[in-house]
Structures are given as C-alpha cells and as structure tokens.
Amino acid sequence: MLSRDYRDIIGGAILLVFGLWVAWYAGQHYETGTFRRMGPGMFPMILGLILAGFGIAVAIPAFFRTGTKLEIRLWTPLFVLLGVASFALLVRPFGLFPAIVSVTVISSLAELRFRPVTLVLLSAALCLMVWLIFRVGLGLPMAMYRWPF
C-alpha cells in the first residue's frame, strides 16, 4: 500500500494541465467575446476550465487516501490507438457501422476481461445511436455500411 493514491493524483494533474492549456490556447488564439455575444473561443475556454476543475476534483481527495501500487500496462493504450486507427481506415470504404464495430472490438481488448455479450450490446447500441443521430436526426447522407468489392 502506498501512503497516497498516486494514480488519481497523476491523472488529476494531467487533466488540470491539459484543461488549463486548452483554456489558455483558446483565450490567446480566438476571440472569446462576452456571455451575451460569445465568440469562437468562449466554448473551448469554458470546456478547458471545466476539465481543469475535474482534474482538481480528482487530485485533491487522492492526497487523503491510500492507494495501490501503480501497474503500468503498455497494451492498454496500444489497443485504444489501434481501435481509433481501425475506425479511420474503415469508415470511408466500409461505412460507419463496420468502423464502429471495429473500434469497439479492438478497444475492448485493452480491458483484462473479455465480455462478448456486453461487446455485442455496446456495438449494437452505438450503431443505433449513430444511425438515429446522423441519418434520422440530422439527415446527413453518410454511408452506414458499404461493400466496396
């Protein structure tokens, strides 16, 4: 056991730094405007500040509780990045449904336990949400599935 929960301290610090950087970048490079007439930099600045607030909310309580030893697994970020890459490679030739299923399946390999029922339900729910949002709700002519052969 460690005297503090360093995993949440490090995670909160990363959120804090990234949120402050986003807020600073939006404030320096975009016009923020006022709350009555918001500029293009207002929304990213507010999101950056909210993210920094979440970082503080995660990090401060971690100083007052014990934590476990950090376990660094290199496969987790690798599978997540491979999932995103598979989405980028499959969305244009095959459509959204196969790309969503591929990102869901490959990214789920980052988890230690494989749950096939949950994976099928998640893939189906995400495909349904994409169809409802982009095709039905917004009326965008995006290919949901396509067979290029």
C-alpha positions in Angstrom: 0.0 0.0 0.0 1.1 3.5 -0.8 0.6 6.4 1.5 -1.3 8.3 -1.2 -3.3 7.4 -4.3 -0.7 8.4 -6.8 -2.8 7.1 -9.8 -5.5 9.7 -9.2 -3.0 12.4 -8.3 -1.2 11.9 -11.6 -4.5 11.6 -13.6 -5.9 14.7 -11.9 -2.7 16.6 -12.6 -2.8 15.6 -16.3 -6.4 16.8 -16.5 -5.6 20.0 -14.8 -2.6 20.8 -17.0 -4.4 19.9 -20.2 -7.5 21.8 -19.3 -5.5 24.9 -18.4 -3.6 24.6 -21.6 -6.8 24.4 -23.7 -8.3 27.4 -21.9 -5.1 29.4 -22.4 -4.8 28.5 -26.1 -8.5 29.4 -26.7 -8.0 32.7 -24.9 -4.9 33.6 -26.8 -5.8 32.5 -30.3 -9.6 33.0 -30.6 -11.9 35.9 -29.8 -13.9 35.0 -26.6 -16.4 37.7 -26.7 -18.9 38.2 -23.9 -21.5 35.9 -22.4 -24.2 37.8 -24.4 -22.2 37.7 -27.7 -20.0 34.6 -27.4 -17.0 34.4 -29.7 -15.5 31.2 -31.2 -13.1 30.9 -28.2 -15.7 31.0 -25.4 -16.8 27.4 -25.7 -13.3 25.8 -25.8 -12.1 28.1 -23.0 -15.1 27.1 -20.8 -14.5 23.4 -21.6 -10.8 23.8 -20.7 -11.7 25.3 -17.4 -14.3 22.6 -16.6 -11.7 20.0 -17.4 -9.2 21.7 -15.1 -11.9 21.7 -12.4 -12.4 18.0 -12.9 -8.6 17.5 -12.5 -8.7 19.3 -9.2 -11.7 17.3 -8.1 -9.9 14.1 -8.9 -6.5 15.0 -7.4 -7.3 16.7 -4.1 -9.1 13.8 -2.5 -6.4 11.4 -3.6 -4.0 13.1 -1.2 -6.0 11.9 1.7 -6.5 8.2 0.9 -4.2 5.3 0.5 -3.6 3.8 -2.9 -2.3 0.7 -4.5 1.0 0.3 -6.3 0.8 1.6 -9.9 0.5 -1.0 -12.5 1.7 0.1 -16.0 0.4 -1.9 -18.9 1.6 -0.9 -22.3 -1.1 -2.9 -24.1 -4.0 -0.8 -23.0 -3.1 2.5 -24.9 -1.9 0.4 -27.8 -5.2 -1.3 -28.3 -7.1 2.0 -27.9 -4.9 3.7 -30.5 -5.3 0.6 -32.8 -9.1 0.9 -32.4 -9.1 4.6 -33.4 -6.8 3.8 -36.4 -9.1 1.0 -37.5 -12.0 3.4 -37.4 -10.1 5.9 -39.5 -9.2 3.2 -42.1 -12.6 1.6 -42.3 -15.1 4.5 -42.2 -14.7 5.6 -45.8 -14.5 2.3 -47.7 -16.9 0.3 -45.5 -19.2 2.9 -43.8 -20.0 3.8 -40.2 -21.4 0.5 -38.9 -18.3 -1.7 -39.6 -16.0 1.1 -38.4 -17.9 1.4 -35.1 -17.9 -2.3 -34.6 -14.1 -2.5 -35.3 -13.3 0.4 -32.9 -15.4 -1.2 -30.2 -14.0 -4.7 -30.5 -10.3 -3.6 -30.8 -10.6 -1.1 -28.0 -12.3 -3.7 -25.7 -9.1 -5.8 -25.9 -7.5 -3.2 -23.7 -9.6 -4.5 -20.8 -8.4 -7.5 -18.9 -11.7 -9.4 -19.1 -13.4 -10.2 -22.4 -17.2 -9.9 -22.2 -18.7 -10.9 -25.5 -22.3 -10.2 -24.6 -21.5 -6.7 -23.4 -19.4 -6.1 -26.5 -22.3 -7.1 -28.8 -24.8 -4.9 -26.9 -22.4 -2.0 -26.9 -21.7 -2.3 -30.6 -25.4 -2.5 -31.5 -26.3 0.4 -29.2 -23.6 2.6 -30.8 -24.6 1.7 -34.3 -28.2 2.5 -33.5 -27.3 5.8 -31.9 -25.1 6.8 -34.9 -28.0 6.0 -37.3 -30.5 7.9 -35.2 -28.3 10.9 -34.8 -26.7 11.3 -38.2 -29.2 9.8 -40.6 -32.6 10.3 -38.9 -31.9 13.4 -36.7 -29.5 15.4 -38.8 -30.4 14.0 -42.2 -26.8 13.6 -43.3 -26.2 11.4 -46.3 -23.5 9.3 -44.6 -22.9 5.7 -45.6 -23.9 3.5 -42.7 -22.5 0.4 -44.5 -21.0 -0.2 -47.9 -19.5 -3.2 -49.6 -16.6 -1.9 -51.8 -15.9 -5.3 -53.5 
